[in-house]
Amino acid sequence: MHSMKRRAFLKSAFGVSAGMVGLSALSPLYASDLDEFKGPKVPDIDAVKVSEHCYYVPALGAHPSPENFGMFSNPGFVVTDEGVVVIDTGSSTQIGEMVLRQIKKVTSLPVVKVINTHYHGDHWLGNHAFVAANPDVSLYCHPSCEKVLKNGQDKFWFDFMQTNTDNKITGTVITLADQHLNGGEVFKLGGVEFKVHHFGKVHTESDIAIEVVTDKTMYMGDMVMRRVANMADGSYRGSIKALSAIEKMPIDHFIPMHGRHEDVQLIKDGRQFVETLYTKAGEYYEEGLSDFEMKPKIMAEPFMKKVASQWPGYESTIGKFIVVAIQEYEMSLF
Ligand SMILES: [Zn+2]
């Protein structure tokens, strides 16, 4: 009751009369209530161990919602003898804190590096939790990731996640990676060898994949997934090229940031999806068909019917994917 009253008071103070009361008058009295301006704690999700050093914390569903606290991607972590490398931090500080709790179950060593695979909000909004836990942590992303976020996408993604979770990420502090990985870097930490890959524009212009060479395991970012979600920032031709190259790499385990880890079949199916969609959209475009005319024909393709139609978002989003494919095809003609 007491706390309810104070909450109501704070609401009115900040919402209506903050200007008159003044923050300095309130803060000494109610400093302990600042937690009330933070969204709820995210329940623990056990990490999945994929290989000797590689783990990820699996998402609670394919899309952000108030029920899953925005936990719809898989933050990953690699445990070495000299500290932990985190790959993607989830959609909020609260998710980052939950990931830290799972890491603590495996090792007492600190997180020393955080890598964001691209600029979509479910891959970096948890960064602040890791800075708060270890001020010496280094945050990495592709240079274009930092650039895009600094041009206003940081606020866009914060608001997107707030809207989709009924404000459950409240209190999340926007903290951008400021160290750069261009692709091609190789580094060793605690006896584990890492290799960074950038294939150009695939899911976005800023994708990086992190190969843990020692484990024959690769964190894929969003370059491949069994989910039909967002192609607006990506490239079909870039995806086909990248996935064709990745198929031939000596990797046993692929960890997508949405959906479960798999062997090379994940890459093959991902490649076949973008290839079928792009090739068919191009063919039908040449025949003069519009997007809604080609949609049922593309959906009738055997691979689409058998495989892709099982993926979350397929029915609702395939039309948007076709529109993007046509745009890219048209651009390629010039
Ligand atoms: Zn993404």
Residues whose N, C-alpha, C, O or C-beta is under 5 A from the ligand:
A	BS01	ZN	H120 D222
